[in-house]
C-alpha cells in the first residue's frame, strides 16, 4: 500500500523500504532485510547502486554472521 508514496531518489527509497520492512516483517529475516536497506542507503554514493548493494551485503554478513 505504500508503494505509490515511495520517493524516486535511491537513497530515500532504500530508507523507506527499510522502514516498511521493519514494521511489517517479523523474525530475523525482517531485521536483516531492514539492516540491508538502511546500510545500502548509507553506503550509496551519488545514486551508485553497486556501492549501496555492497554496503548492504557487508552489513548483513557482519550482523548475520555469514
N, CA, C and O atoms as a DFTB+ gen file, in Angstrom:
264 C
 N C O
     1  1       0.804      -1.199       0.000
     2  2       0.000       0.000       0.000
     3  2       0.848       1.266       0.000
     4  3       0.362       2.318      -0.414
     5  1       2.104       1.200       0.451
     6  2       2.976       2.375       0.499
     7  2       3.704       2.636      -0.810
     8  3       4.373       3.659      -0.952
     9  1       3.584       1.741      -1.748
    10  2       4.375       1.802      -2.964
    11  2       4.261       3.134      -3.703
    12  3       5.268       3.662      -4.175
    13  1       3.074       3.675      -3.808
    14  2       2.888       4.934      -4.538
    15  2       3.520       6.125      -3.831
    16  3       3.781       7.147      -4.464
    17  1       3.767       6.011      -2.546
    18  2       4.330       7.138      -1.800
    19  2       5.852       7.064      -1.661
    20  3       6.465       7.960      -1.082
    21  1       6.457       6.014      -2.183
    22  2       7.909       5.891      -2.076
    23  2       8.601       6.945      -2.942
    24  3       8.142       7.244      -4.045
    25  1       9.707       7.509      -2.440
    26  2      10.443       8.511      -3.224
    27  2      11.216       7.876      -4.376
    28  3      11.532       6.686      -4.345
    29  1      11.511       8.674      -5.381
    30  2      12.261       8.178      -6.546
    31  2      13.762       8.164      -6.286
    32  3      14.490       7.379      -6.894
    33  1      14.225       9.019      -5.397
    34  2      15.651       9.097      -5.067
    35  2      16.091       7.767      -4.432
    36  3      15.455       7.307      -3.484
    37  1      17.164       7.146      -4.938
    38  2      17.554       5.814      -4.469
    39  2      17.861       5.738      -2.974
    40  3      17.510       4.753      -2.324
    41  1      18.506       6.755      -2.423
    42  2      18.845       6.735      -1.002
    43  2      17.575       6.772      -0.152
    44  3      17.409       5.972       0.768
    45  1      16.694       7.701      -0.468
    46  2      15.450       7.804       0.293
    47  2      14.522       6.612       0.049
    48  3      13.755       6.222       0.929
    49  1      14.600       6.051      -1.130
    50  2      13.829       4.851      -1.430
    51  2      14.277       3.696      -0.532
    52  3      13.444       3.002       0.051
    53  1      15.576       3.491      -0.423
    54  2      16.095       2.417       0.434
    55  2      15.685       2.642       1.886
    56  3      15.333       1.690       2.582
    57  1      15.727       3.880       2.346
    58  2      15.317       4.184       3.713
    59  2      13.832       3.887       3.920
    60  3      13.444       3.342       4.954
    61  1      13.013       4.239       2.952
    62  2      11.573       3.981       3.050
    63  2      11.287       2.481       3.043
    64  3      10.440       2.009       3.801
    65  1      11.979       1.740       2.201
    66  2      11.799       0.293       2.158
    67  2      12.229      -0.329       3.490
    68  3      11.562      -1.230       3.997
    69  1      13.331       0.145       4.052
    70  2      13.799      -0.361       5.347
    71  2      12.754      -0.132       6.431
    72  3      12.502      -1.021       7.244
    73  1      12.141       1.056       6.451
    74  2      11.095       1.342       7.441
    75  2       9.897       0.413       7.261
    76  3       9.370      -0.129       8.233
    77  1       9.474       0.234       6.015
    78  2       8.327      -0.631       5.751
    79  2       8.614      -2.054       6.199
    80  3       7.775      -2.691       6.835
    81  1       9.790      -2.548       5.871
    82  2      10.157      -3.915       6.243
    83  2      10.230      -4.057       7.760
    84  3       9.762      -5.053       8.312
    85  1      10.811      -3.072       8.434
    86  2      10.959      -3.185       9.884
    87  2       9.610      -3.195      10.596
    88  3       9.483      -3.784      11.669
    89  1       8.607      -2.553      10.013
    90  2       7.273      -2.530      10.618
    91  2       6.419      -3.721      10.213
    92  3       5.476      -4.067      10.924
    93  1       6.726      -4.354       9.093
    94  2       5.816      -5.370       8.579
    95  2       6.352      -6.800       8.596
    96  3       5.570      -7.745       8.493
    97  1       7.648      -6.979       8.723
    98  2       8.220      -8.330       8.705
    99  2       8.739      -8.697      10.082
   100  3       9.435      -7.915      10.728
   101  1       8.400      -9.865      10.510
   102  2       8.898     -10.347      11.782
   103  2      10.093     -11.264      11.598
   104  3      10.503     -11.565      10.477
   105  1      10.624     -11.686      12.684
   106  2      11.721     -12.644      12.656
   107  2      13.038     -12.039      12.227
   108  3      13.152     -10.834      12.004
   109  1      14.012     -12.887      12.118
   110  2      15.353     -12.414      11.771
   111  2      15.443     -11.927      10.329
   112  3      16.253     -11.051      10.025
   113  1      14.634     -12.474       9.449
   114  2      14.700     -12.036       8.051
   115  2      14.271     -10.577       7.923
   116  3      14.856      -9.837       7.131
   117  1      13.269     -10.150       8.679
   118  2      12.844      -8.755       8.638
   119  2      13.926      -7.823       9.141
   120  3      14.180      -6.773       8.550
   121  1      14.561      -8.210      10.231
   122  2      15.640      -7.394      10.795
   123  2      16.805      -7.300       9.822
   124  3      17.341      -6.216       9.592
   125  1      17.195      -8.431       9.251
   126  2      18.342      -8.439       8.332
   127  2      18.036      -7.645       7.057
   128  3      18.900      -6.918       6.566
   129  1      16.843      -7.771       6.525
   130  2      16.496      -7.012       5.322
   131  2      16.425      -5.513       5.601
   132  3      16.860      -4.705       4.782
   133  1      15.882      -5.147       6.744
   134  2      15.842      -3.729       7.113
   135  2      17.257      -3.186       7.260
   136  3      17.543      -2.075       6.813
   137  1      18.145      -3.957       7.879
   138  2      19.551      -3.527       8.008
   139  2      20.208      -3.417       6.635
   140  3      20.990      -2.500       6.384
   141  1      19.886      -4.352       5.756
   142  2      20.445      -4.299       4.407
   143  2      20.093      -2.971       3.738
   144  3      20.974      -2.283       3.220
   145  1      18.808      -2.609       3.747
   146  2      18.380      -1.399       3.051
   147  2      18.872      -0.125       3.736
   148  3      19.196       0.850       3.058
   149  1      18.934      -0.118       5.071
   150  2      19.488       1.058       5.770
   151  2      20.966       1.231       5.436
   152  3      21.423       2.343       5.172
   153  1      21.707       0.134       5.447
   154  2      23.134       0.203       5.119
   155  2      23.354       0.543       3.656
   156  3      24.295       1.262       3.319
   157  1      22.502       0.036       2.795
   158  2      22.603       0.376       1.368
   159  2      22.410       1.869       1.178
   160  3      23.137       2.497       0.409
   161  1      21.439       2.442       1.870
   162  2      21.197       3.885       1.770
   163  2      22.400       4.670       2.271
   164  3      22.798       5.659       1.656
   165  1      22.977       4.234       3.378
   166  2      24.122       4.938       3.960
   167  2      25.379       4.812       3.100
   168  3      26.241       5.691       3.125
   169  1      25.485       3.720       2.342
   170  2      26.691       3.460       1.544
   171  2      26.607       3.992       0.121
   172  3      27.619       4.063      -0.577
   173  1      25.420       4.362      -0.308
   174  2      25.224       4.787      -1.692
   175  2      25.862       6.148      -1.945
   176  3      25.568       7.119      -1.249
   177  1      26.713       6.209      -2.919
   178  2      27.386       7.454      -3.299
   179  2      26.819       7.943      -4.619
   180  3      26.965       7.276      -5.643
   181  1      26.177       9.093      -4.606
   182  2      25.609       9.692      -5.820
   183  2      24.711       8.713      -6.590
   184  3      24.742       8.666      -7.820
   185  1      23.923       7.947      -5.862
   186  2      22.998       7.022      -6.512
   187  2      23.665       5.785      -7.080
   188  3      23.060       5.073      -7.882
   189  1      24.920       5.509      -6.676
   190  2      25.645       4.338      -7.171
   191  2      25.114       3.081      -6.488
   192  3      25.403       2.823      -5.319
   193  1      24.335       2.310      -7.233
   194  2      23.710       1.119      -6.684
   195  2      24.723       0.061      -6.263
   196  3      24.475      -0.700      -5.327
   197  1      25.860       0.008      -6.948
   198  2      26.867      -1.013      -6.616
   199  2      27.422      -0.771      -5.219
   200  3      27.533      -1.707      -4.428
   201  1      27.774       0.478      -4.907
   202  2      28.297       0.767      -3.561
   203  2      27.211       0.548      -2.508
   204  3      27.501       0.077      -1.408
   205  1      25.978       0.882      -2.834
   206  2      24.878       0.644      -1.915
   207  2      24.655      -0.834      -1.661
   208  3      24.477      -1.259      -0.519
   209  1      24.665      -1.613      -2.730
   210  2      24.474      -3.050      -2.596
   211  2      25.596      -3.664      -1.766
   212  3      25.351      -4.509      -0.906
   213  1      26.827      -3.233      -2.029
   214  2      27.972      -3.761      -1.285
   215  2      27.843      -3.420       0.202
   216  3      28.105      -4.264       1.058
   217  1      27.443      -2.190       0.505
   218  2      27.255      -1.802       1.903
   219  2      26.178      -2.622       2.585
   220  3      26.323      -3.008       3.745
   221  1      25.093      -2.890       1.863
   222  2      24.027      -3.714       2.411
   223  2      24.473      -5.138       2.666
   224  3      24.177      -5.709       3.716
   225  1      25.182      -5.713       1.710
   226  2      25.681      -7.085       1.854
   227  2      26.676      -7.170       3.008
   228  3      26.625      -8.105       3.807
   229  1      27.574      -6.201       3.095
   230  2      28.563      -6.199       4.184
   231  2      27.882      -6.149       5.549
   232  3      28.311      -6.820       6.488
   233  1      26.832      -5.362       5.652
   234  2      26.110      -5.252       6.912
   235  2      25.447      -6.572       7.291
   236  3      25.535      -7.008       8.439
   237  1      24.790      -7.202       6.336
   238  2      24.135      -8.487       6.603
   239  2      25.170      -9.545       6.966
   240  3      24.942     -10.349       7.870
   241  1      26.297      -9.553       6.275
   242  2      27.343     -10.512       6.593
   243  2      27.894     -10.280       8.001
   244  3      28.153     -11.234       8.736
   245  1      28.069      -9.021       8.369
   246  2      28.614      -8.688       9.675
   247  2      27.658      -9.097      10.795
   248  3      28.041      -9.823      11.713
   249  1      26.418      -8.626      10.714
   250  2      25.452      -8.882      11.782
   251  2      24.812     -10.256      11.707
   252  3      24.386     -10.798      12.727
   253  1      24.740     -10.825      10.512
   254  2      24.139     -12.147      10.359
   255  2      25.118     -13.282      10.548
   256  3      24.721     -14.440      10.678
   257  1      26.402     -12.952      10.564
   258  2      27.418     -13.963      10.786
   259  2      27.670     -14.848       9.581
   260  3      28.189     -15.955       9.722
   261  1      27.310     -14.374       8.398
   262  2      27.523     -15.191       7.197
   263  2      28.654     -14.634       6.356
   264  3      28.975     -15.192       5.307
